[in-house]
Protein backbone atom coordinates (compact mmCIF):
# COMPACT_ATOMS: atom_id res chain seq x y z
CA UNK A 1 0.00 0.00 0.00
CA UNK A 2 1.36 3.40 -0.98
CA UNK A 3 0.88 5.88 1.88
CA UNK A 4 1.01 8.82 -0.56
CA UNK A 5 -2.23 7.67 -2.25
CA UNK A 6 -5.25 9.27 -0.56
CA UNK A 7 -8.07 7.94 -2.71
CA UNK A 8 -8.93 4.27 -2.27
CA UNK A 9 -12.41 4.43 -3.85
CA UNK A 10 -13.46 1.04 -5.24
CA UNK A 11 -10.00 -0.41 -4.46
CA UNK A 12 -9.63 -4.12 -3.78
CA UNK A 13 -7.89 -4.19 -0.40
CA UNK A 14 -9.18 -7.56 0.78
CA UNK A 15 -7.02 -8.90 3.63
CA UNK A 16 -4.85 -5.75 3.56
CA UNK A 17 -2.84 -4.97 6.69
CA UNK A 18 -3.36 -1.31 7.59
CA UNK A 19 -3.04 -1.79 11.33
CA UNK A 20 -1.93 1.35 13.21
CA UNK A 21 -1.88 3.46 9.98
CA UNK A 22 -2.97 7.11 9.95
CA UNK A 23 -5.70 7.17 7.31
CA UNK A 24 -7.42 10.36 8.45
CA UNK A 25 -9.91 11.68 5.91
CA UNK A 26 -9.12 9.06 3.25
CA UNK A 27 -11.83 7.95 0.82
CA UNK A 28 -12.54 4.20 0.85
CA UNK A 29 -16.03 4.46 -0.66
CA UNK A 30 -17.16 1.20 -2.29
CA UNK A 31 -13.76 -0.38 -1.60
CA UNK A 32 -13.35 -4.06 -0.71
CA UNK A 33 -11.80 -4.21 2.76
CA UNK A 34 -13.21 -7.63 3.69
CA UNK A 35 -10.97 -9.41 6.22
CA UNK A 36 -8.65 -6.37 6.35
CA UNK A 37 -6.68 -5.57 9.50
CA UNK A 38 -7.46 -1.97 10.46
CA UNK A 39 -6.86 -2.49 14.18
CA UNK A 40 -5.66 0.68 15.85
CA UNK A 41 -5.87 2.61 12.56
CA UNK A 42 -6.76 6.31 12.61
CA UNK A 43 -9.75 6.66 10.29
CA UNK A 44 -11.27 9.83 11.68
CA UNK A 45 -13.41 11.63 9.09
CA UNK A 46 -12.71 8.82 6.59
CA UNK A 47 -15.30 8.32 3.88
CA UNK A 48 -16.30 4.65 3.82
CA UNK A 49 -19.66 4.86 2.06
CA UNK A 50 -20.87 1.40 0.92
CA UNK A 51 -17.47 -0.06 1.83
CA UNK A 52 -17.26 -3.85 2.24
CA UNK A 53 -15.80 -4.40 5.72
CA UNK A 54 -17.18 -7.86 6.53
CA UNK A 55 -14.99 -9.78 8.97
CA UNK A 56 -12.58 -6.81 9.07
CA UNK A 57 -10.66 -6.13 12.28
CA UNK A 58 -11.42 -2.55 13.34
CA UNK A 59 -10.62 -3.11 17.01
CA UNK A 60 -9.36 0.03 18.74
CA UNK A 61 -9.62 1.99 15.47
CA UNK A 62 -10.40 5.70 15.63
CA UNK A 63 -13.47 6.20 13.42
CA UNK A 64 -14.49 9.56 14.89
CA UNK A 65 -16.90 11.31 12.51
CA UNK A 66 -16.26 8.69 9.81
CA UNK A 67 -18.95 8.21 7.15
CA UNK A 68 -19.79 4.50 7.18
CA UNK A 69 -23.25 4.94 5.65
CA UNK A 70 -24.32 1.83 3.78
CA UNK A 71 -21.16 -0.03 4.84
CA UNK A 72 -21.16 -3.81 5.07
CA UNK A 73 -19.84 -4.62 8.56
CA UNK A 74 -21.09 -8.21 8.82
CA UNK A 75 -19.01 -10.05 11.42
CA UNK A 76 -16.63 -7.08 11.76
CA UNK A 77 -14.71 -6.61 15.00
CA UNK A 78 -15.34 -3.12 16.36
CA UNK A 79 -14.22 -3.87 19.93
CA UNK A 80 -12.79 -0.75 21.58
CA UNK A 81 -13.28 1.33 18.41
CA UNK A 82 -14.11 5.02 18.73
CA UNK A 83 -17.16 5.76 16.59
CA UNK A 84 -18.01 9.13 18.17
CA UNK A 85 -20.15 11.11 15.76
CA UNK A 86 -19.79 8.47 13.03
CA UNK A 87 -22.57 8.01 10.46
CA UNK A 88 -23.60 4.36 10.13
CA UNK A 89 -26.96 5.02 8.45
CA UNK A 90 -28.07 1.91 6.54
CA UNK A 91 -24.92 -0.02 7.50
CA UNK A 92 -25.27 -3.77 8.02
CA UNK A 93 -24.05 -4.84 11.47
CA UNK A 94 -25.11 -8.49 11.54
CA UNK A 95 -22.87 -10.43 13.95
CA UNK A 96 -20.52 -7.45 14.40
CA UNK A 97 -18.72 -7.38 17.76
CA UNK A 98 -18.93 -4.02 19.53
CA UNK A 99 -17.48 -4.64 23.01
CA UNK A 100 -16.29 -1.35 24.46
CA UNK A 101 -16.97 0.54 21.22
CA UNK A 102 -17.71 4.23 21.85
CA UNK A 103 -20.93 5.08 20.03
CA UNK A 104 -21.44 8.49 21.64
CA UNK A 105 -23.22 10.76 19.17
CA UNK A 106 -23.12 8.14 16.40
CA UNK A 107 -25.95 7.89 13.88
CA UNK A 108 -27.18 4.29 13.83
CA UNK A 109 -30.61 5.10 12.42
CA UNK A 110 -31.77 2.67 9.78
CA UNK A 111 -28.86 0.28 10.39
CA UNK A 112 -29.59 -3.33 9.57
CA UNK A 113 -29.38 -6.21 12.03
CA UNK A 114 -28.27 -4.37 15.18
CA UNK A 115 -29.36 -6.13 18.37
CA UNK A 116 -29.59 -5.22 22.03
CA UNK A 117 -27.02 -7.94 22.70
CA UNK A 118 -24.50 -6.21 20.42
CA UNK A 119 -24.75 -2.83 22.12
CA UNK A 120 -24.95 -4.10 25.70
CA UNK A 121 -21.21 -3.68 26.22
CA UNK A 122 -20.78 -0.61 24.01
CA UNK A 123 -20.34 2.90 25.39
CA UNK A 124 -22.99 5.47 24.49
CA UNK A 125 -25.19 8.18 25.90
CA UNK A 126 -28.47 9.83 24.98
CA UNK A 127 -26.87 11.49 21.93
CA UNK A 128 -26.63 8.19 20.02
CA UNK A 129 -29.30 7.78 17.34
CA UNK A 130 -30.50 4.18 17.27
CA UNK A 131 -32.77 2.41 14.79
CA UNK A 132 -36.51 2.54 15.45
CA UNK A 133 -36.65 -1.21 16.11
CA UNK A 134 -34.45 -0.85 19.24
CA UNK A 135 -36.06 0.88 22.19
CA UNK A 136 -33.73 2.26 24.84
CA UNK A 137 -35.29 3.24 28.15
CA UNK A 138 -32.96 5.28 30.33
CA UNK A 139 -33.34 4.32 34.00
CA UNK A 140 -30.68 6.84 35.12
CA UNK A 141 -28.00 9.03 33.51
CA UNK A 142 -25.84 5.98 32.76
CA UNK A 143 -28.15 2.98 33.03
CA UNK A 144 -30.57 1.80 30.38
CA UNK A 145 -32.70 -1.08 29.23
CA UNK A 146 -32.99 -2.23 25.64
CA UNK A 147 -35.91 -3.89 23.91
CA UNK A 148 -35.70 -5.28 20.39
CA UNK A 149 -39.09 -4.60 18.83
CA UNK A 150 -38.38 -7.04 15.99
CA UNK A 151 -37.82 -10.01 18.25
CA UNK A 152 -39.38 -9.01 21.56
CA UNK A 153 -36.11 -9.81 23.33
CA UNK A 154 -34.99 -7.62 26.21
CA UNK A 155 -31.34 -7.20 27.17
CA UNK A 156 -29.02 -5.01 29.18
PEPETA-V196171 format. One record per pair of residues at least 6 apart in sequence whose C-alpha atoms are under 6 Angstrom apart, sorted by sequence separation. I is the first residue (numbers start at 0). J is the second residue. D is the distance in Angstrom with one decimal. If there is no record, write none. Layout:
{{I J D} {I J D}}
This chain:
{{137 143 4.2} {146 152 5.9} {136 143 5.4} {146 153 4.5} {136 144 5.1} {145 153 5.8} {135 144 5.6} {145 154 5.5} {135 145 4.6} {134 145 5.6} {144 155 5.4} {134 146 5.1} {133 146 5.8} {133 147 4.7} {132 147 6.0} {133 148 6.0} {132 148 5.0} {8 26 5.9} {13 31 5.7} {18 36 5.6} {23 41 5.8} {33 51 5.7} {38 56 5.6} {43 61 5.8} {53 71 5.9} {58 76 5.7} {63 81 6.0} {68 86 5.7} {7 26 5.6} {8 27 4.7} {11 30 6.0} {12 31 5.5} {13 32 4.7} {16 35 6.0} {17 36 5.7} {18 37 4.5} {21 40 6.0} {22 41 5.5} {23 42 4.7} {26 45 5.9} {27 46 5.8} {28 47 4.5} {32 51 5.5} {33 52 4.6} {37 56 5.6} {38 57 4.6} {41 60 5.9} {42 61 5.5} {43 62 4.6} {47 66 5.5} {48 67 5.1} {52 71 5.4} {53 72 4.7} {57 76 5.5} {58 77 4.8} {61 80 5.9} {62 81 5.5} {63 82 4.9} {66 85 5.9} {67 86 5.5} {68 87 4.5} {71 90 5.9} {72 91 5.5} {73 92 5.2} {76 95 5.9} {77 96 5.6} {78 97 4.7} {81 100 5.9} {82 101 5.5} {83 102 5.3} {86 105 6.0} {87 106 5.7} {88 107 5.4} {91 110 5.9} {93 112 4.9} {5 25 5.4} {6 26 5.2} {7 27 4.8} {8 28 4.8} {9 29 4.7} {10 30 4.7} {11 31 4.8} {12 32 5.0} {13 33 5.0} {14 34 4.7} {15 35 4.8} {16 36 4.8} {17 37 5.0} {18 38 4.8} {19 39 4.6} {20 40 4.8} {21 41 4.7} {22 42 5.0} {23 43 5.1} {24 44 4.7} {25 45 4.9} {26 46 4.6} {27 47 4.8} {28 48 4.6} {29 49 4.9} {30 50 5.1} {31 51 4.9} {32 52 5.0} {33 53 4.9} {34 54 4.9} {35 55 4.8} {36 56 4.9} {37 57 4.9} {38 58 4.8} {39 59 4.7} {40 60 4.8} {41 61 4.8} {42 62 4.9} {43 63 4.6} {44 64 4.9} {45 65 4.8} {46 66 4.9} {47 67 4.8} {48 68 5.1} {49 69 4.5} {50 70 4.8} {51 71 4.8} {52 72 4.9} {53 73 4.5} {54 74 4.7} {55 75 4.9} {56 76 4.9} {57 77 5.0} {58 78 4.7} {59 79 4.5} {60 80 4.7} {61 81 4.9} {62 82 4.9} {63 83 4.8} {64 84 4.6} {65 85 4.8} {66 86 4.9} {67 87 4.8} {68 88 4.6} {69 89 4.7} {70 90 4.6} {71 91 5.1} {72 92 5.1} {73 93 4.9} {74 94 4.6} {75 95 4.7} {76 96 4.9} {77 97 4.9} {78 98 4.5} {79 99 4.6} {80 100 4.7} {81 101 4.8} {82 102 5.2} {83 103 4.9} {84 104 4.6} {85 105 4.8} {86 106 4.8} {87 107 5.2} {88 108 5.4} {89 109 5.0} {90 110 4.9} {91 111 4.6} {92 112 5.5} {102 122 5.8} {103 123 4.4} {108 128 5.8} {8 29 6.0} {9 30 3.9} {14 35 4.1} {18 39 5.8} {19 40 4.2} {24 45 4.1} {28 49 5.9} {29 50 4.3} {33 54 6.0} {34 55 4.2} {38 59 5.8} {39 60 4.2} {43 64 5.9} {44 65 4.2} {48 69 5.8} {49 70 4.2} {53 74 5.7} {54 75 4.2} {58 79 5.6} {59 80 4.1} {63 84 5.9} {64 85 4.1} {68 89 5.8} {69 90 4.2} {73 94 5.9} {74 95 4.2} {78 99 5.6} {79 100 4.4} {83 104 5.6} {84 105 4.3} {88 109 5.5} {89 110 4.2} {92 113 5.6} {99 120 5.7} {100 121 4.9} {101 122 4.6} {102 123 4.9} {103 124 5.7} {107 128 5.4} {108 129 4.9} {109 130 5.1} {8 30 5.5} {13 35 5.7} {18 40 5.4} {23 45 5.8} {28 50 5.4} {33 55 5.5} {38 60 5.4} {43 65 5.5} {48 70 5.8} {53 75 5.3} {58 80 5.4} {63 85 5.7} {68 90 5.6} {73 95 5.7} {78 100 5.3} {83 105 5.5} {88 110 5.5} {98 120 5.0} {99 121 4.6} {100 122 5.9} {104 126 4.6} {105 127 5.0} {106 128 4.8} {107 129 4.8} {108 130 4.2} {98 121 5.3} {99 122 5.9} {104 127 4.4} {107 130 6.0} {97 121 5.9} {103 127 5.5} {115 145 5.8} {119 155 5.4} {115 154 5.8}}
